Amino acid sequence: MYNLIKKILFRFPPESIHYQVMNGLQVLHRLPLGKNILHSFCQPKSQGLERQLWGLTFKNPVGLAAGFDKDARFTDELASLGFGFVEIGTVTPVSQPGNDQPRLFRLPADQALINRMGFNNGGAIAAAKRLQKRKSNIIIGGNIGKNKVTPNEEAISDYEKCFHALFDVVDYFVVNVSSPNTPNLRALQEKEPLKQLLHHLQTINSQKSKPKPILLKIAPDLTTSQLDDIIEIVQETKLAGIVATNTTIDRSNLQTPAAEVEAIGAGGLSGLPVKDKATAVIRYIHKHTDGTVPIIAVGGIFTAADAQEKLDAGASLVQVYTGFIYEGPTIVKKICDGLKRN
């Protein structure tokens, strides 16, 4: 059924149809029997998939990656689709429109997306107000970043503002320094700037009566020496874990014609082409930390087998984004049921 629906949806521009579909889901969710319908079709039936991590209980290991619900507008609806957790954002201290449209592109031949959204969002305070009103108890991650106009030398201040704004309404934080769509942002992954940023956030966190887990989201394009630096910093700053990985800037081995890819231009590539890269990063981190650093896996997860591959590589939880677009609203149910059978 979804394959037919997808053919229709894919006739429309990706960004506009995203909001039309989610607004429609919101309307359905508010109808007297709407939530029951969603639960019936989308909620996993398998039991025993709970995960305990950071003092939190995840009802299942399948979450929604940041970027899909940037402004925390649809957390209750997404909870009804069966997700074990939802990561909102990336949010910035001040609202910003992001990059010029079009900025989201489908590559169906590769089951992939290219985006250069540029942290379009309504700001951390607006997202926090929405989260205060949510009705579900789904675990929420807050993915935080800096505004485009903020120079890297002042980035710490932006992350701190987001941290304070979201602290009371999220269950964990993810520091995003790995998006390729904000100029110079990935420079913050370098050893000294990253160490300063994470030390600062952990200092603020330690002053709270109940500190929240802080994770770092990294790119799939890091060298082994850069990964070694990341591991050293994460261990030194006692971070709660790593989200691996963000989108890639690599365009090799795509099935989509090169001219079409070149015409799309800059942006981060997600979906199946990132699958092996992400798994390799996860396996490397898990091996070189002796499994002591929890990992949330992202990248090319479409099926239960894809999720199991990430878990076998060392991940504790998984997230979907592009797979959700291509597989539809029953993806969590299918993955969870498949994991349970395995």
N, C-alpha and C positions, 0 to 999 in steps of 0.2 A: 504493500500500500504506500509506504513512504517513498519508494522509488518513483512512483507516479507523481506524488505530491512534489518531490524534489525537482522533477523535470519542469514543473510549472514554476516553482519558486526560483529556480536558476535562470529563468527568463528575465528576472528583474534585477536591478542593480543590487549588489550584495548588502550595502549598508542600509539602504532604505527598506528593503524587504526584511532585514533583521528586526528593525523596530516595529514594522507592521505585524510580523508574526508574534513578537513578544507582547505587543499591546493586545493582540487577539487572544493570546494565552491568558493574559491578565483578566480580560473580560470573561472568558470561560471559567477561570478560577473563582470568580466572584458570583457566578450563577449558583442557585441552590444545590444542584447536583454536580456542578462543574468539578469541584475538588475530588469528589468520589470517582468521577469518570477518569480523571487523570491518574488517581491512585490505582484504579483497576487495571489500566493499560500500561502504566509506566513504573510502578513501584516494584522493586525486586521481591520475589516471594521467598528467596533463600534466607535461611537463618544461620547464625553463627559466623557472620562476616565482620563482626565488630572489631575495631582496632583501638587499643589503648596507647595514647602517645601524648606526652607533655601534660599528663593529668587530664586529658580530654578523651571522651569516648566517641569515636566515629562509628556511626551505625553500619557503615560499609566503607571500603577503602577507595571508592570512586568519587572524585570531586570534580568541580568545574573550575578550569583555570581562569586566571585573571584575564581581562580583556573582553569577556563576553558581557558581563554585567558591570560595566565600569562605574556606574553611579548608584549601585545598590537599589535599583528600581524594581527588580524582579526576584528577590531572594525567596519570598514565600511561594511563588509559582515554581521556581526551580526546585525547592524542597519537595513539592508535590510530584516532581518528575523522578524522585528517588535518589538524588545526589546525597552522598554522605557528608559533603561540605562544599561550600561555595566561596571562592576567593574573589572579592570585589576589587575594582580598580583596574589599572593603576590610577590612584587619585593623587592630586597635587594640592598644595596649600590654597592656591587661587584658581578659580575656574579658567579654562582656556579652550579655544575652539579646536585645537589640533591642527594638523596639516590640511592643505587644500584638498578638496575632493576632485576626482575620485581618488580614494586612498585604500580601498579594499578590493581585491581581485581574486577570482576563482581560477584554479588550474585543474579542471576535472580530470584530465588525462593522468595527472599525478596525485589525485586526491589531496590537493594542497590548496593553501591560500597564501597570498602575499598581501601584507598590510603595511602601511606607513601612517597609521592613525595619528601618532604624535601625542599620546596622552590626552586626548580630548575628554574632558570631564567637567563636572560642575563644581569641583572643589571638595576638599575633605569635610568641611563643616556641613555642607548640604548632604553629603553621603551619610554622615553621622546622624543627622536628623531623621533620615529615612530609616536607618537601621534601628533607631529608638522606637519606631512605630511598627516594626515587623511582628508578625504573629507566630511564626514558626520558631522552633528552637534549634534549627540547623546550625552547625558550626560555621562560623564566618571568619575568613582570613581577610586581612586588610593589606593590599598591595600598595606600597607608597613610593612616590617618586618626586622629582623636582620639576618646577615650572621651566618651560623652555627658555624664558628670558633670564633665569637665574644663572649667573656664572658658576662654574664648578667650584670656585674658591668659596662660594657662599652656599653650596648645596646642603651642607650639614643643617643649616637653619631651616631649609624647606622640609627635610625629612623629620626634623624635630617637631615642626608645626603639625605635620600630618600625624605623627605619633600621638601627640597630645589630643588632637581633635578626635581620633578614632579609638583611643585607648579603652574607653568604657563600653564600646559597642562591638568590638571584634574579639575573637578568641585567640588569634595569633597574628603576627605581622610578617610581611615579606618585603624586604628591601630590594627594590628593582633598580639595578645599575646596569642592566644588560640589554635593554631595548635598543635596537639599532635606529630608532626613528626620532630620537631627540638628539640634536647635535652635541657631540662630545660626551654624551652620557656614559658610553662604555669606557671612557678614560678613567671613570671612578672605580673600575674594576682593578686598576693598577694597585700595587701592594700598599703604598703609603697612604694615598687618599682613602682607600677602602678601609684600612686599619683605623684611621682617624674617625671615619664616619661610624663604623660599627662600635668602636670603643665609646664614642659619645652616646649613641643610642642605648647601649647596655648600661652606661652610667645612669642615665635618666630612668631606665627601666628598673634598675636596682633600688631606686628611691621610692618606687611604688610599693604599697602594702602587699599587693599580689602581682608580681611581675608577669608579663605575658611572653610567650615564646616568640623569639625573633629569628626569622630565617633569611637566607640570602638567595636571590634568584640569579643564576649565572647563564652565560651564553654557551651554545654548543660549539663555538668556534675557538675556544681557548686552547693554547698549546699545553703540553704536559707540564712545562715549567710554570705556566700561569696557574694551572690547576693545583700544582704543589703549593704555590703561594696562597691560593684560596683556602686550601685545607689548613695550612699553617695559621692563617688569620682566623678562620672559623674556630679552630681549637683554642687559639690564644684569647679570643674575645668571648669564648664559651657560648657561641651562638647555638640555638636550638636545633638547627638543621639547614639543609640546602634544598632549593627547588631547582631541579635540573631536567629540562633546560628551557630557555627562551627560544625565540625564532632564530633562524640562521640567515646570514647574508650570502651563503654559498648557493650557487645556481647550477652546480654540476649534476650530470646524469638525470636531467629532467626529460620527460616524454613530450612535454609541451614544446612546440617549435621555438627555437632560439630567438627568432625575430619577434615572436609574440611576447616572450619573456622580456626581451630587451625593450620592447615598446612600453611595457608596464613600468619599468624603471626601478627605482630604489624601494626598499622595504624589507621586512622580515618574512622569511618563508617558513610556513608551518605545515604540519600534516605528515603524510607518509615519507616524504624525502628527508625528514629530520629524525625518523625513527631510529636508525642505526647509530647516528651521531649521539643522540640523547642516551641510548643504552650504553654506548661505550664510555661516556662521561660518568654515568651512574656506576658502572662496574669499576671504573678507575678509582672513584672516590671511596666506594665501599671497600675496595681492596686496601687502599692506602690509609684508611682510617680504622682498619680492622672492624668495620661495621659499627663503629661507635657514634657516627654522625647520621642521624635520621635523614632520609632523602624522600622528597615528594617528586615523583617522576612525571614529566610532561614531554610529549613529542611523539606523534605518530601512533597514538593509541586509538584503535578503531574497534577492536574485538577483545574477547576474553584472553585469547592467546597473546595478543599484544601486551595486555596488562600483566599477564603472568610472566612474560619475558622481562618486563621491568622489575617486577617483584623478585624474580629469580636473580636479577643482576644486583639486587641489594636495596631496592626501594621499599619504603614502608607503606606509602600511599601512592595513588596515581591520580592524575587529572586529565580531563579531555577538553578539547576546544574544537579544533578542526574536525575531529571524529564525530563530534556532536552535530556539526553542520551536515556532514555527509551521511551519517547513519541515522539521524533522527532522534525523536524524544524517548525511544525505548532503549537507547544505548546503555544506560546504567543497568537496567534490568537484564539485558543480554550479557553484559560483562559480569555482573554479580552472579547470575545463574551459572555462567560458564566457569567462573572461578570456583564456585561451590562444587560443581561436578568434578573438577580437577583435584 
